[in-house]
């Protein structure tokens, strides 16, 4: 693949990965918040998976917005003297 203006940045795919993983982790944390496990871990009350999932999701959104593929814009040609 050639590196040019029409290629998609690898950081966009990193952002998509962060977004999906953050969503999955946060949803698992919300599920554990609604239905607590029978034997909770030591720092269960902190709900780290909700916070970590939310942080990954936010980072994924930022990466996706910053490195999103740009649409090609049609550039206008300046008007010639006889067309004015």
C-alpha positions as CSV (number, residue, x, y, z in Angstrom):
1,X,0.0,0.0,0.0
2,X,1.4,3.4,-0.8
3,X,1.5,6.1,1.7
4,X,-0.4,9.1,0.4
5,X,-3.4,11.3,1.0
6,X,-5.9,8.6,0.3
7,X,-4.6,6.1,2.9
8,X,-6.2,5.7,6.4
9,X,-4.1,6.4,9.4
10,X,-3.3,3.4,11.7
11,X,-4.2,5.7,14.6
12,X,-7.8,5.7,13.4
13,X,-8.0,1.9,13.8
14,X,-6.3,2.2,17.2
15,X,-9.1,4.6,18.2
16,X,-11.8,2.2,16.9
17,X,-10.2,-0.6,19.0
18,X,-10.1,1.6,22.1
19,X,-13.7,2.6,21.6
20,X,-14.9,-1.0,21.2
21,X,-12.9,-2.4,24.1
22,X,-13.9,0.5,26.4
23,X,-17.5,0.0,25.6
24,X,-17.3,-3.7,26.4
25,X,-15.4,-3.2,29.6
26,X,-17.7,-0.4,30.8
27,X,-20.8,-2.6,30.0
28,X,-19.3,-5.5,31.9
29,X,-18.7,-3.1,34.9
30,X,-22.2,-1.8,34.7
31,X,-23.6,-5.3,34.7
32,X,-21.5,-6.1,37.8
33,X,-22.8,-2.9,39.4
34,X,-26.4,-4.0,38.9
35,X,-25.8,-7.6,39.8
36,X,-22.9,-7.8,42.3
37,X,-20.9,-11.0,42.4
38,X,-21.3,-13.4,45.3
39,X,-17.6,-13.1,46.3
40,X,-16.5,-9.6,45.3
41,X,-12.8,-8.7,44.8
42,X,-10.9,-6.5,47.4
43,X,-11.6,-3.1,45.7
44,X,-15.0,-3.9,44.3
45,X,-16.5,-0.7,45.8
46,X,-14.2,1.4,43.5
47,X,-15.8,-0.1,40.3
48,X,-12.6,0.2,38.4
49,X,-13.9,-1.5,35.3
50,X,-16.6,1.2,34.8
51,X,-14.0,3.9,35.2
52,X,-11.4,2.2,33.0
53,X,-13.9,1.3,30.3
54,X,-15.1,4.9,30.3
55,X,-11.6,6.2,30.0
56,X,-10.8,3.9,27.1
57,X,-14.1,4.8,25.4
58,X,-13.3,8.5,25.8
59,X,-9.8,8.0,24.4
60,X,-11.2,6.0,21.5
61,X,-13.6,8.9,20.6
62,X,-10.8,11.4,20.7
63,X,-8.6,9.2,18.5
64,X,-11.4,8.5,16.0
65,X,-12.2,12.2,15.8
66,X,-8.6,13.4,15.4
67,X,-7.5,10.7,12.9
68,X,-10.7,10.2,11.0
69,X,-10.3,9.8,7.2
70,X,-10.8,13.2,5.6
71,X,-13.3,13.6,2.8
72,X,-11.9,14.9,-0.4
73,X,-13.0,18.5,-1.0
74,X,-13.6,19.8,-4.4
75,X,-11.6,22.9,-4.9
76,X,-13.3,25.8,-6.7
77,X,-11.5,27.2,-9.7
78,X,-11.2,31.0,-9.6
79,X,-13.5,32.8,-12.1
80,X,-11.9,34.0,-15.2
81,X,-12.2,37.6,-16.2
82,X,-14.7,36.9,-19.0
83,X,-17.0,34.9,-16.6
84,X,-17.5,37.7,-14.1
